[in-house]
Amino acid sequence: MPDNKKYVELLWAEKYDRYEKGEKKPIEKPNLPFQVVETVNKPRIKGGYTISFFPEDEYPANYSKDWKNLLIWGDNKLVMSSLIKQGWVGKINLIYIDPPFFTGSDFTIRTKIGDEAIEKEPSIIEERAYKDTWSGGIASYLEYMYERLVLMRELLAENGSIYVHLDWHAGHYVKVMMDEVFGPGGENKLGFRNEISWCYRTGGAPSKEADFPKKHDIILFYSKNANPKFNKLKERVYYEKPFFTSLRDASGRYYADVLLRDVLQDKITLVLNNSKLLTVNVKPVINVSAECLNFLTQKSEGLLQVLLMATTDPGDIVADFFCGSGTTLATAEKLGRKWIGSDLSKFAIQVTRKRLLDIHNSKDLTENEKR
Ligand SMILES: C[S@@+](CC[C@H](N)C(=O)[O-])C[C@H]1O[C@@H](n2cnc3c(N)ncnc32)[C@H](O)[C@@H]1O
C-alpha cells in the first residue's frame, strides 16, 4: 500500500493472498496458443441491419491490409496474458467491457429459436468460471475483476481508455478498484474520467415496494495517462421556448449545440465536425429491435457507437474481452476500427461470428473495395 495517508484502498478476502512479505506477487501470465475462431479482415461500413454510420468518403484510408481482426474463444484471463506474452502490450487503443454484473445468474444464457424461448444451461467451462467467480461471494468476484483489469491496463496504449459497464450490484466496488489500478483522477488527471449513466425505461417494476425502479447502468470511464485520445462530441438539444444562446433551425425549432453529457438516454442528435447531424439511438435492445439477436445481455450498437466515436479514430484497435453477442466488435467494424474480441462461452462466440460474417457478407461494395 503506498505510504500516503490520503490513499484509500478496497480490501477483499483473497486480495492479500497475492502479497508476500509486503510485496505484490505478479499476476500469473501463462502463454497459451489461441483458439482463434475467425479472422474477418475487411472492414465494412455500409448496410447490414442498421444504417451506415458514416458517409462512404470517410472510409478509413489507413486500414492496414495485413491486419486480422481476432475473435478468440476462451477465458479472457488466459487470452489477455497470452496477448501480453505475444507482444500486444500498449497496442490497444480502447477497451470496452460488459462483464458479469454479479447478479448470480450471469452465466445462464436465454435465447430464442423460432418463437420458442430457450434457457441454455452453462457448459462445463462456463460452470467452472461461474464457481470461480461467485463461490466466494463478492470477494471472489472482485479478485476475478482485479486480475483482469490489471491485464487490461497493460494492453492499453499510453493514450488509450477503458469503459467498464456495470450496475448497482458491484459498480461501486469496481469503481474503487479502478481508482487503484488506473488512478482516481483528481489533480493529476490520471485514471478516472467519468461515471457515465446509461438510462432506460424498459424492464420490470421493482421487486420490493420500497425501491425506486432501477433504470440506469453505470459505465466507468478511465484512461491510462493524463492526456488520452478524446474527441469532444457535441449534441443538439431542442427547447420549447427560446433560451439564452438558443438558435432556430429550418423548421423553427429552438436549439443549442452543447457538449455531450455523461448521461446517455434514448436518442442523441450528434453534431458532427462537418456540421451534419447524426441521430444515434442508444436505447437498450428489446425483442422488437432490428438489431436484436435474442442474447439476453446484448447492449445496443448506438451506445457503443457514441463511446467509440468519443475515444477512437478510424483504424484504431478496439477490444472487448467479454464480447457476448459481439456488439462492440460489430460497431467497431462498421465504424472502420480494428477489433479483438473474446468470450468464454462457445454460444456467444458462435453468435458473434455469425454477426460479423453477416456484416461482412451483406454489404454493397464499399468505396475502399472498388479501389
Ligand atoms: C454481459 S455479457 C456481454 C454482453 C455484450 N456486451 C453484448 O452486447 O452482447 C458477458 C459475457 O462475458 C462472458 N464471460 C464471463 N466471464 C468470462 C471470462 N472469464 N472470459 C471470457 N468471457 C467471459 C460471458 O460468457 C458473457 O458472454
The ligand as an SDF file (V2000), in Angstrom:
LIG
                    3D

 27 29  0  0  0  0  0  0  0  0999 V2000
  -22.9440   -9.2890  -20.0720 C   0  0  0  0  0  0  0  0  0  0  0  0
  -22.3230  -10.3820  -21.2850 S   0  0  0  0  0  0  0  0  0  0  0  0
  -21.6960   -9.2970  -22.5410 C   0  0  0  0  0  0  0  0  0  0  0  0
  -22.7680   -8.8330  -23.4900 C   0  0  0  0  0  0  0  0  0  0  0  0
  -22.2370   -7.9920  -24.6390 C   0  0  0  0  0  0  0  0  0  0  0  0
  -21.8380   -6.6830  -24.2050 N   0  0  0  0  0  0  0  0  0  0  0  0
  -23.2760   -7.8620  -25.7450 C   0  0  0  0  0  0  0  0  0  0  0  0
  -23.6410   -6.7400  -26.1290 O   0  0  0  0  0  0  0  0  0  0  0  0
  -23.7340   -8.9010  -26.2290 O   0  0  0  0  0  0  0  0  0  0  0  0
  -20.8830  -11.0040  -20.5060 C   0  0  0  0  0  0  0  0  0  0  0  0
  -20.1300  -12.0430  -21.2890 C   0  0  0  0  0  0  0  0  0  0  0  0
  -18.9000  -12.2970  -20.6000 O   0  0  0  0  0  0  0  0  0  0  0  0
  -18.5640  -13.6490  -20.8140 C   0  0  0  0  0  0  0  0  0  0  0  0
  -17.5690  -14.0170  -19.7940 N   0  0  0  0  0  0  0  0  0  0  0  0
  -17.7520  -14.1530  -18.4650 C   0  0  0  0  0  0  0  0  0  0  0  0
  -16.5870  -14.4890  -17.8660 N   0  0  0  0  0  0  0  0  0  0  0  0
  -15.6670  -14.5580  -18.8460 C   0  0  0  0  0  0  0  0  0  0  0  0
  -14.2800  -14.8700  -18.8520 C   0  0  0  0  0  0  0  0  0  0  0  0
  -13.6350  -15.1720  -17.7370 N   0  0  0  0  0  0  0  0  0  0  0  0
  -13.6250  -14.8460  -20.0390 N   0  0  0  0  0  0  0  0  0  0  0  0
  -14.2870  -14.5360  -21.1900 C   0  0  0  0  0  0  0  0  0  0  0  0
  -15.6030  -14.2420  -21.2340 N   0  0  0  0  0  0  0  0  0  0  0  0
  -16.2860  -14.2560  -20.0730 C   0  0  0  0  0  0  0  0  0  0  0  0
  -19.8880  -14.3870  -20.7330 C   0  0  0  0  0  0  0  0  0  0  0  0
  -19.8180  -15.6290  -21.4010 O   0  0  0  0  0  0  0  0  0  0  0  0
  -20.8320  -13.3860  -21.4300 C   0  0  0  0  0  0  0  0  0  0  0  0
  -20.9900  -13.6910  -22.8020 O   0  0  0  0  0  0  0  0  0  0  0  0
  1  2  1  0
  2  3  1  0
  2 10  1  0
  3  4  1  0
  4  5  1  0
  5  6  1  0
  5  7  1  0
  7  8  2  0
  7  9  1  0
 10 11  1  0
 11 12  1  0
 11 26  1  0
 12 13  1  0
 13 14  1  0
 13 24  1  0
 14 15  1  0
 14 23  1  0
 15 16  2  0
 16 17  1  0
 17 18  1  0
 17 23  2  0
 18 19  1  0
 18 20  2  0
 20 21  1  0
 21 22  2  0
 22 23  1  0
 24 25  1  0
 24 26  1  0
 26 27  1  0
M  CHG  2   2   1   9  -1
M  END
$$$$
